[in-house]
């Protein structure tokens, strides 16, 4: 499975592909950074690449305003053509 290391700005810093669990991926990144676990947890998060993509898509949808008036205008325009 693919795991990603995420910084505080929600950016992917590093990726790995291992057959282990999330805890194995976190341990890998922890050893790579060579810092205490408390400091690691304050700076980064580890999740599957699929979880990250899902979270990013949801955040993009939430930040996007639904422009209902454009849809209504298209319906009205179609009705006027009849």
PyMOL CGO cylinders between C-alpha atoms (Angstrom):
from pymol import cmd
from pymol.cgo import CYLINDER

trace = [
    CYLINDER, 0.00, 0.00, 0.00, 1.14, 3.59, -0.60, 0.3, 1, 1, 1, 1, 1, 1,
    CYLINDER, 1.14, 3.59, -0.60, 1.55, 5.92, 2.36, 0.3, 1, 1, 1, 1, 1, 1,
    CYLINDER, 1.55, 5.92, 2.36, 2.27, 9.64, 2.38, 0.3, 1, 1, 1, 1, 1, 1,
    CYLINDER, 2.27, 9.64, 2.38, 3.92, 11.99, 4.85, 0.3, 1, 1, 1, 1, 1, 1,
    CYLINDER, 3.92, 11.99, 4.85, 1.90, 15.21, 5.17, 0.3, 1, 1, 1, 1, 1, 1,
    CYLINDER, 1.90, 15.21, 5.17, 3.22, 18.50, 6.57, 0.3, 1, 1, 1, 1, 1, 1,
    CYLINDER, 3.22, 18.50, 6.57, 1.22, 21.11, 8.48, 0.3, 1, 1, 1, 1, 1, 1,
    CYLINDER, 1.22, 21.11, 8.48, 0.24, 22.80, 5.21, 0.3, 1, 1, 1, 1, 1, 1,
    CYLINDER, 0.24, 22.80, 5.21, -1.40, 19.57, 3.96, 0.3, 1, 1, 1, 1, 1, 1,
    CYLINDER, -1.40, 19.57, 3.96, 1.36, 19.02, 1.39, 0.3, 1, 1, 1, 1, 1, 1,
    CYLINDER, 1.36, 19.02, 1.39, 2.84, 15.63, 0.57, 0.3, 1, 1, 1, 1, 1, 1,
    CYLINDER, 2.84, 15.63, 0.57, 6.46, 15.66, 1.72, 0.3, 1, 1, 1, 1, 1, 1,
    CYLINDER, 6.46, 15.66, 1.72, 7.36, 12.02, 1.08, 0.3, 1, 1, 1, 1, 1, 1,
    CYLINDER, 7.36, 12.02, 1.08, 5.81, 8.76, -0.17, 0.3, 1, 1, 1, 1, 1, 1,
    CYLINDER, 5.81, 8.76, -0.17, 6.53, 5.10, 0.37, 0.3, 1, 1, 1, 1, 1, 1,
    CYLINDER, 6.53, 5.10, 0.37, 5.01, 1.86, -0.78, 0.3, 1, 1, 1, 1, 1, 1,
    CYLINDER, 5.01, 1.86, -0.78, 5.13, -0.97, 1.74, 0.3, 1, 1, 1, 1, 1, 1,
    CYLINDER, 5.13, -0.97, 1.74, 3.09, -4.05, 2.45, 0.3, 1, 1, 1, 1, 1, 1,
    CYLINDER, 3.09, -4.05, 2.45, 2.74, -3.18, 6.13, 0.3, 1, 1, 1, 1, 1, 1,
    CYLINDER, 2.74, -3.18, 6.13, 0.22, -1.27, 8.20, 0.3, 1, 1, 1, 1, 1, 1,
    CYLINDER, 0.22, -1.27, 8.20, -0.09, 2.47, 8.82, 0.3, 1, 1, 1, 1, 1, 1,
    CYLINDER, -0.09, 2.47, 8.82, 1.95, 2.08, 12.01, 0.3, 1, 1, 1, 1, 1, 1,
    CYLINDER, 1.95, 2.08, 12.01, 4.79, 0.55, 9.96, 0.3, 1, 1, 1, 1, 1, 1,
    CYLINDER, 4.79, 0.55, 9.96, 4.75, 3.51, 7.59, 0.3, 1, 1, 1, 1, 1, 1,
    CYLINDER, 4.75, 3.51, 7.59, 4.76, 5.95, 10.50, 0.3, 1, 1, 1, 1, 1, 1,
    CYLINDER, 4.76, 5.95, 10.50, 7.69, 4.11, 12.07, 0.3, 1, 1, 1, 1, 1, 1,
    CYLINDER, 7.69, 4.11, 12.07, 9.56, 4.29, 8.75, 0.3, 1, 1, 1, 1, 1, 1,
    CYLINDER, 9.56, 4.29, 8.75, 9.08, 8.06, 8.47, 0.3, 1, 1, 1, 1, 1, 1,
    CYLINDER, 9.08, 8.06, 8.47, 9.92, 8.54, 12.15, 0.3, 1, 1, 1, 1, 1, 1,
    CYLINDER, 9.92, 8.54, 12.15, 13.24, 6.74, 11.71, 0.3, 1, 1, 1, 1, 1, 1,
    CYLINDER, 13.24, 6.74, 11.71, 13.96, 8.67, 8.52, 0.3, 1, 1, 1, 1, 1, 1,
    CYLINDER, 13.96, 8.67, 8.52, 13.46, 12.02, 10.30, 0.3, 1, 1, 1, 1, 1, 1,
    CYLINDER, 13.46, 12.02, 10.30, 15.42, 10.90, 13.39, 0.3, 1, 1, 1, 1, 1, 1,
    CYLINDER, 15.42, 10.90, 13.39, 13.36, 12.90, 15.89, 0.3, 1, 1, 1, 1, 1, 1,
    CYLINDER, 13.36, 12.90, 15.89, 11.24, 12.20, 18.95, 0.3, 1, 1, 1, 1, 1, 1,
    CYLINDER, 11.24, 12.20, 18.95, 7.71, 10.96, 18.34, 0.3, 1, 1, 1, 1, 1, 1,
    CYLINDER, 7.71, 10.96, 18.34, 6.12, 14.01, 20.07, 0.3, 1, 1, 1, 1, 1, 1,
    CYLINDER, 6.12, 14.01, 20.07, 7.97, 16.38, 17.77, 0.3, 1, 1, 1, 1, 1, 1,
    CYLINDER, 7.97, 16.38, 17.77, 7.15, 14.20, 14.78, 0.3, 1, 1, 1, 1, 1, 1,
    CYLINDER, 7.15, 14.20, 14.78, 3.43, 14.25, 15.63, 0.3, 1, 1, 1, 1, 1, 1,
    CYLINDER, 3.43, 14.25, 15.63, 3.51, 18.06, 15.91, 0.3, 1, 1, 1, 1, 1, 1,
    CYLINDER, 3.51, 18.06, 15.91, 5.02, 18.44, 12.45, 0.3, 1, 1, 1, 1, 1, 1,
    CYLINDER, 5.02, 18.44, 12.45, 3.64, 15.64, 10.28, 0.3, 1, 1, 1, 1, 1, 1,
    CYLINDER, 3.64, 15.64, 10.28, 0.84, 13.17, 9.68, 0.3, 1, 1, 1, 1, 1, 1,
    CYLINDER, 0.84, 13.17, 9.68, 1.00, 9.80, 7.95, 0.3, 1, 1, 1, 1, 1, 1,
    CYLINDER, 1.00, 9.80, 7.95, -1.93, 8.41, 5.97, 0.3, 1, 1, 1, 1, 1, 1,
    CYLINDER, -1.93, 8.41, 5.97, -2.64, 6.26, 2.97, 0.3, 1, 1, 1, 1, 1, 1,
    CYLINDER, -2.64, 6.26, 2.97, -2.40, 7.95, -0.39, 0.3, 1, 1, 1, 1, 1, 1,
    CYLINDER, -2.40, 7.95, -0.39, -6.07, 7.09, -0.96, 0.3, 1, 1, 1, 1, 1, 1,
    CYLINDER, -6.07, 7.09, -0.96, -7.10, 8.82, 2.30, 0.3, 1, 1, 1, 1, 1, 1,
    CYLINDER, -7.10, 8.82, 2.30, -5.09, 11.89, 1.33, 0.3, 1, 1, 1, 1, 1, 1,
    CYLINDER, -5.09, 11.89, 1.33, -6.69, 12.07, -2.13, 0.3, 1, 1, 1, 1, 1, 1,
    CYLINDER, -6.69, 12.07, -2.13, -10.18, 11.70, -0.65, 0.3, 1, 1, 1, 1, 1, 1,
    CYLINDER, -10.18, 11.70, -0.65, -9.51, 14.41, 1.95, 0.3, 1, 1, 1, 1, 1, 1,
    CYLINDER, -9.51, 14.41, 1.95, -8.10, 16.77, -0.69, 0.3, 1, 1, 1, 1, 1, 1,
    CYLINDER, -8.10, 16.77, -0.69, -11.14, 16.23, -2.95, 0.3, 1, 1, 1, 1, 1, 1,
    CYLINDER, -11.14, 16.23, -2.95, -13.55, 16.91, -0.08, 0.3, 1, 1, 1, 1, 1, 1,
    CYLINDER, -13.55, 16.91, -0.08, -11.69, 20.08, 0.88, 0.3, 1, 1, 1, 1, 1, 1,
    CYLINDER, -11.69, 20.08, 0.88, -11.78, 21.29, -2.73, 0.3, 1, 1, 1, 1, 1, 1,
    CYLINDER, -11.78, 21.29, -2.73, -15.53, 20.71, -2.89, 0.3, 1, 1, 1, 1, 1, 1,
    CYLINDER, -15.53, 20.71, -2.89, -16.16, 22.50, 0.40, 0.3, 1, 1, 1, 1, 1, 1,
    CYLINDER, -16.16, 22.50, 0.40, -14.18, 25.53, -0.74, 0.3, 1, 1, 1, 1, 1, 1,
    CYLINDER, -14.18, 25.53, -0.74, -16.05, 25.73, -4.02, 0.3, 1, 1, 1, 1, 1, 1,
    CYLINDER, -16.05, 25.73, -4.02, -19.27, 27.70, -4.00, 0.3, 1, 1, 1, 1, 1, 1,
    CYLINDER, -19.27, 27.70, -4.00, -22.18, 26.14, -5.83, 0.3, 1, 1, 1, 1, 1, 1,
    CYLINDER, -22.18, 26.14, -5.83, -23.30, 28.64, -8.46, 0.3, 1, 1, 1, 1, 1, 1,
    CYLINDER, -23.30, 28.64, -8.46, -26.99, 27.75, -8.75, 0.3, 1, 1, 1, 1, 1, 1,
    CYLINDER, -26.99, 27.75, -8.75, -27.82, 30.84, -10.79, 0.3, 1, 1, 1, 1, 1, 1,
    CYLINDER, -27.82, 30.84, -10.79, -25.75, 29.56, -13.72, 0.3, 1, 1, 1, 1, 1, 1,
    CYLINDER, -25.75, 29.56, -13.72, -27.78, 26.36, -13.77, 0.3, 1, 1, 1, 1, 1, 1,
    CYLINDER, -27.78, 26.36, -13.77, -31.07, 28.30, -13.54, 0.3, 1, 1, 1, 1, 1, 1,
    CYLINDER, -31.07, 28.30, -13.54, -30.00, 30.59, -16.38, 0.3, 1, 1, 1, 1, 1, 1,
    CYLINDER, -30.00, 30.59, -16.38, -29.29, 27.59, -18.62, 0.3, 1, 1, 1, 1, 1, 1,
    CYLINDER, -29.29, 27.59, -18.62, -32.75, 26.17, -17.89, 0.3, 1, 1, 1, 1, 1, 1,
    CYLINDER, -32.75, 26.17, -17.89, -34.45, 29.50, -18.64, 0.3, 1, 1, 1, 1, 1, 1,
    CYLINDER, -34.45, 29.50, -18.64, -32.44, 29.91, -21.88, 0.3, 1, 1, 1, 1, 1, 1,
    CYLINDER, -32.44, 29.91, -21.88, -33.55, 26.46, -23.02, 0.3, 1, 1, 1, 1, 1, 1,
    CYLINDER, -33.55, 26.46, -23.02, -37.19, 27.26, -22.24, 0.3, 1, 1, 1, 1, 1, 1,
    CYLINDER, -37.19, 27.26, -22.24, -37.02, 30.49, -24.25, 0.3, 1, 1, 1, 1, 1, 1,
    CYLINDER, -37.02, 30.49, -24.25, -35.79, 28.61, -27.33, 0.3, 1, 1, 1, 1, 1, 1,
    CYLINDER, -35.79, 28.61, -27.33, -38.97, 26.53, -27.47, 0.3, 1, 1, 1, 1, 1, 1,
]
cmd.load_cgo(trace, "trace")
